Amino acid sequence: MARPKIERKIRCRPAYSCFKPNGVPMKQLPRLILASDELEALRLVDMLGLQQLEAAQQLGVSRQTLGNIVARGRHKVAQALVMGMALELVTDTLKNTEE
């Protein structure tokens, strides 16, 4: 049985629900789902430039877990860009602590 997910502290909501190649209808595109914790990790590390330890503390996870989340998120973003896929941004049931 899988371990339960630690509650993450999500401080941002995506401005849009998806990103896709221009000019191609959504129903014709394969989709990848970017979870809210993956988006938050990318925001903290790549956009804000935080060190992984500080970003992990803000997200409420270990540094190793943050590294895994960032790697998953980067892989999905790269795959969507290179292969022309739609990237769906979901808001899951993880703790949202917008301020």
C-alpha positions in Angstrom: 0.0 0.0 0.0 1.3 3.5 -0.9 2.2 6.0 1.7 -0.3 8.9 2.0 0.9 12.2 0.5 2.1 14.8 3.0 0.0 17.9 2.8 1.7 20.5 0.6 1.4 24.2 1.1 0.3 25.6 -2.3 0.5 29.4 -2.5 -0.4 30.0 -6.1 -3.2 29.2 -8.5 -2.5 29.0 -12.2 -3.9 31.9 -14.3 -5.3 29.4 -16.8 -6.3 25.8 -16.7 -4.2 24.7 -19.7 -1.5 25.6 -22.2 -1.5 24.2 -25.7 0.0 24.7 -29.1 -1.6 27.6 -31.0 -4.0 26.7 -33.7 -4.7 23.1 -32.7 -8.1 22.2 -31.2 -7.7 20.9 -27.6 -9.6 17.7 -28.5 -6.9 16.8 -31.1 -4.0 17.0 -28.6 -2.6 14.5 -26.2 -2.7 15.9 -22.7 -0.3 15.9 -19.8 -1.5 16.9 -16.3 0.7 19.2 -14.2 -0.3 18.8 -10.5 -0.5 21.8 -8.3 2.5 20.8 -6.2 4.6 20.4 -9.4 3.6 23.9 -10.5 4.3 25.3 -7.0 7.7 23.6 -6.9 8.6 25.0 -10.4 7.4 28.5 -9.3 9.5 28.4 -6.1 12.7 27.0 -7.7 12.7 28.2 -11.3 10.7 31.4 -11.2 11.7 32.7 -7.7 15.1 31.2 -7.7 14.9 29.7 -4.2 17.4 27.1 -3.1 15.8 23.6 -2.9 16.0 23.5 0.9 14.2 26.8 1.3 11.6 25.8 -1.3 11.1 22.5 0.3 10.4 24.2 3.7 7.8 26.5 2.0 6.1 23.6 0.3 6.2 21.6 3.5 8.1 18.6 2.2 11.7 17.2 2.5 14.4 18.5 0.1 14.5 15.1 -1.6 10.8 15.1 -2.2 11.0 18.6 -3.6 13.7 17.5 -5.9 11.5 14.6 -7.1 8.6 17.0 -7.6 10.7 19.5 -9.6 12.1 16.8 -11.8 8.6 15.4 -12.6 7.3 18.9 -13.3 10.3 19.8 -15.6 10.0 16.6 -17.5 6.3 17.2 -18.1 6.8 20.8 -19.3 9.7 19.8 -21.6 7.7 16.8 -23.0 4.7 19.1 -23.7 6.9 21.7 -25.5 8.9 19.3 -27.5 6.1 16.9 -28.5 3.3 19.6 -28.9 1.1 18.3 -26.2 -1.5 20.2 -24.1 -0.4 20.8 -20.5 -3.4 20.8 -18.1 -2.9 22.6 -14.8 -5.0 21.1 -12.1 -5.8 22.3 -8.6 -5.9 19.1 -6.5 -7.1 18.6 -3.0 -3.7 19.5 -1.5 -3.7 22.4 1.0 -4.1 25.8 -0.7 -2.7 28.5 1.5 -3.0 31.5 -0.8 -2.4 34.8 0.9 
